[in-house]
Amino acid sequence: MTQTTARSSQQNGRPANVPPALASRLVGGQINLAEFVGLRRATLYAIAGIAYQLLNSGRIEQARLIYRGLVAADPYDSVFRCHLAAAHQRLGELDEALAEYTAALRFNYANVDALAGRSEILLQRGRIDEAVRDLRAVLTLDPKAERATTLRARAVLQALRTAAAQTTGQTSTPTDAINS
C-alpha cells in the first residue's frame, strides 16, 4: 500500500478515504473488521442478541446469516462462532457446525457450549472417545452444572455409561473411556 490514502467503497457518492496506517493494521491482523469500521463490542453483542432471539424462535436461517456477519466482523470471538455452529447444527449442516465449534474452542478452550455441541456431532459420527473427552471437559469446567448445556452433557454421558454397561462380551471398546 502506498503512503497516499487508500480508496475504498463509495460513501455519499464520494470515495471514502482509508488512512494507510489503519488499512495496514487490518491487513496485518492487528485489528478485526469490526474495529476497522468502528463497531464496539457492545454493539456486536447487541446484534448477537437479536440473532440469539431468532435462533430460539426457529428463524434459524436468519440467525445463521447474522452470525456469519458477526464472525466476519470479529473472527476471534468464540461466542459468535459457537452460535454460528449451533445454527448450522440445527439446519443439519454438521460439517460446518463441527468446524465452527472447533474454531470456537481454538479461541476459548473453556467454551462449554462449544464442547457440548461438538460432542453431539462427534457422537452422531461414531467418534465416541472424542465425544466423551468433550463431555468430560464440560463437567470439569462447570462442576456445579450451572448451565443447561452442562445438564445435557451430564445426561448424555450417563446414557453412554448405561449403554456401555448393558453391552456384554466386549473386552476393549471405545466406550472404555466413558467409565474411566
C-alpha positions as semicolon CSV with decimal commas, in nm:
position;residue;x (nm);y (nm);z (nm)
1;M;0,000;0,000;0,000
2;T;0,137;0,344;-0,082
3;Q;0,170;0,632;0,160
4;T;-0,124;0,805;-0,005
5;T;-0,469;0,742;0,132
6;A;-0,618;0,415;0,010
7;R;-0,956;0,430;-0,165
8;S;-1,247;0,209;-0,060
9;S;-1,617;0,195;-0,141
10;Q;-1,835;0,493;-0,229
11;Q;-1,974;0,698;0,058
12;N;-2,239;0,963;-0,024
13;G;-2,133;0,946;-0,386
14;R;-1,766;1,009;-0,300
15;P;-1,490;0,757;-0,244
16;A;-1,422;0,701;0,127
17;N;-1,065;0,755;0,237
18;V;-0,896;0,493;0,449
19;P;-0,584;0,601;0,633
20;P;-0,295;0,376;0,527
21;A;-0,194;0,301;0,886
22;L;-0,545;0,174;0,965
23;A;-0,558;-0,034;0,647
24;S;-0,216;-0,177;0,730
25;R;-0,334;-0,280;1,079
26;L;-0,635;-0,457;0,928
27;V;-0,429;-0,637;0,666
28;G;-0,168;-0,728;0,928
29;G;-0,429;-0,884;1,157
30;Q;-0,374;-0,632;1,435
31;I;-0,740;-0,529;1,425
32;N;-1,051;-0,707;1,306
33;L;-1,309;-0,578;1,061
34;A;-1,540;-0,460;1,340
35;E;-1,263;-0,248;1,489
36;F;-1,173;-0,121;1,144
37;V;-1,523;0,015;1,084
38;G;-1,565;0,135;1,443
39;L;-1,816;-0,117;1,581
40;R;-1,785;-0,151;1,957
41;R;-1,812;-0,487;2,134
42;A;-2,137;-0,374;2,295
43;T;-2,283;-0,314;1,950
44;L;-2,167;-0,653;1,825
45;Y;-2,321;-0,824;2,127
46;A;-2,646;-0,632;2,083
47;I;-2,659;-0,767;1,728
48;A;-2,577;-1,113;1,860
49;G;-2,871;-1,080;2,100
50;I;-3,103;-1,029;1,803
51;A;-2,957;-1,336;1,631
52;Y;-2,997;-1,538;1,950
53;Q;-3,366;-1,447;1,968
54;L;-3,407;-1,551;1,605
55;L;-3,227;-1,879;1,672
56;N;-3,451;-1,957;1,969
57;S;-3,769;-1,862;1,783
58;G;-3,699;-2,102;1,498
59;R;-3,578;-1,845;1,246
60;I;-3,253;-2,032;1,213
61;E;-3,151;-1,928;0,864
62;Q;-3,183;-1,561;0,957
63;A;-2,984;-1,618;1,276
64;R;-2,716;-1,802;1,077
65;L;-2,687;-1,507;0,839
66;I;-2,636;-1,263;1,126
67;Y;-2,386;-1,490;1,300
68;R;-2,191;-1,523;0,973
69;G;-2,168;-1,146;0,963
70;L;-2,057;-1,130;1,326
71;V;-1,788;-1,391;1,262
72;A;-1,673;-1,192;0,960
73;A;-1,661;-0,878;1,174
74;D;-1,477;-1,049;1,461
75;P;-1,344;-1,391;1,361
76;Y;-1,177;-1,438;1,701
77;D;-1,494;-1,429;1,910
78;S;-1,568;-1,774;2,048
79;V;-1,932;-1,695;2,129
80;F;-2,014;-1,581;1,776
81;R;-1,852;-1,894;1,630
82;C;-2,031;-2,119;1,878
83;H;-2,370;-1,971;1,798
84;L;-2,300;-1,992;1,425
85;A;-2,215;-2,358;1,483
86;A;-2,544;-2,409;1,668
87;A;-2,735;-2,260;1,375
88;H;-2,550;-2,487;1,132
89;Q;-2,621;-2,785;1,356
90;R;-2,992;-2,711;1,376
91;L;-3,002;-2,680;0,996
92;G;-2,834;-3,021;0,962
93;E;-2,510;-2,871;0,830
94;L;-2,294;-3,086;1,052
95;D;-1,959;-3,040;0,876
96;E;-1,992;-2,663;0,906
97;A;-2,112;-2,691;1,266
98;L;-1,821;-2,913;1,364
99;A;-1,572;-2,673;1,203
100;E;-1,723;-2,372;1,383
101;Y;-1,739;-2,546;1,723
102;T;-1,374;-2,640;1,681
103;A;-1,286;-2,283;1,582
104;A;-1,474;-2,151;1,886
105;L;-1,266;-2,379;2,105
106;R;-0,942;-2,255;1,946
107;F;-1,028;-1,909;2,077
108;N;-1,171;-2,026;2,411
109;Y;-1,099;-2,386;2,509
110;A;-1,335;-2,343;2,809
111;N;-1,646;-2,269;2,600
112;V;-1,874;-2,538;2,744
113;D;-2,146;-2,472;2,486
114;A;-1,898;-2,538;2,205
115;L;-1,766;-2,850;2,377
116;A;-2,117;-2,989;2,428
117;G;-2,230;-2,905;2,076
118;R;-1,921;-3,060;1,924
119;S;-1,964;-3,372;2,138
120;E;-2,314;-3,425;1,999
121;I;-2,185;-3,420;1,642
122;L;-1,892;-3,644;1,731
123;L;-2,135;-3,894;1,884
124;Q;-2,352;-3,888;1,571
125;R;-2,040;-3,970;1,371
126;G;-1,938;-4,257;1,595
127;R;-1,633;-4,077;1,731
128;I;-1,715;-4,181;2,086
129;D;-1,375;-4,130;2,251
130;E;-1,355;-3,770;2,128
131;A;-1,716;-3,702;2,227
132;V;-1,661;-3,839;2,576
133;R;-1,347;-3,628;2,614
134;D;-1,553;-3,316;2,530
135;L;-1,838;-3,419;2,760
136;R;-1,599;-3,478;3,049
137;A;-1,440;-3,138;2,984
138;V;-1,784;-2,977;3,011
139;L;-1,840;-3,139;3,351
140;T;-1,492;-3,036;3,467
141;L;-1,541;-2,675;3,358
142;D;-1,890;-2,647;3,511
143;P;-1,888;-2,893;3,803
144;K;-2,197;-2,738;3,966
145;A;-2,392;-2,771;3,637
146;E;-2,491;-2,405;3,636
147;R;-2,553;-2,409;3,261
148;A;-2,828;-2,602;3,084
149;T;-2,563;-2,726;2,844
150;T;-2,383;-2,895;3,132
151;L;-2,701;-3,070;3,245
152;R;-2,746;-3,200;2,891
153;A;-2,383;-3,314;2,877
154;R;-2,419;-3,493;3,209
155;A;-2,731;-3,673;3,085
156;V;-2,563;-3,778;2,760
157;L;-2,259;-3,909;2,947
158;Q;-2,484;-4,104;3,185
159;A;-2,674;-4,253;2,890
160;L;-2,343;-4,359;2,737
161;R;-2,238;-4,521;3,066
162;T;-2,569;-4,708;3,083
163;A;-2,536;-4,828;2,723
164;A;-2,178;-4,937;2,785
165;A;-2,282;-5,131;3,097
166;Q;-2,554;-5,312;2,901
167;T;-2,304;-5,420;2,637
168;T;-2,158;-5,760;2,719
169;G;-1,874;-5,965;2,581
170;Q;-1,650;-5,677;2,476
171;T;-1,303;-5,655;2,624
172;S;-1,193;-5,322;2,479
173;T;-1,428;-5,073;2,322
174;P;-1,435;-4,705;2,250
175;T;-1,671;-4,674;2,546
176;D;-1,392;-4,773;2,789
177;A;-1,314;-4,402;2,810
178;I;-1,666;-4,339;2,940
179;N;-1,612;-4,536;3,259
180;S;-1,261;-4,417;3,339
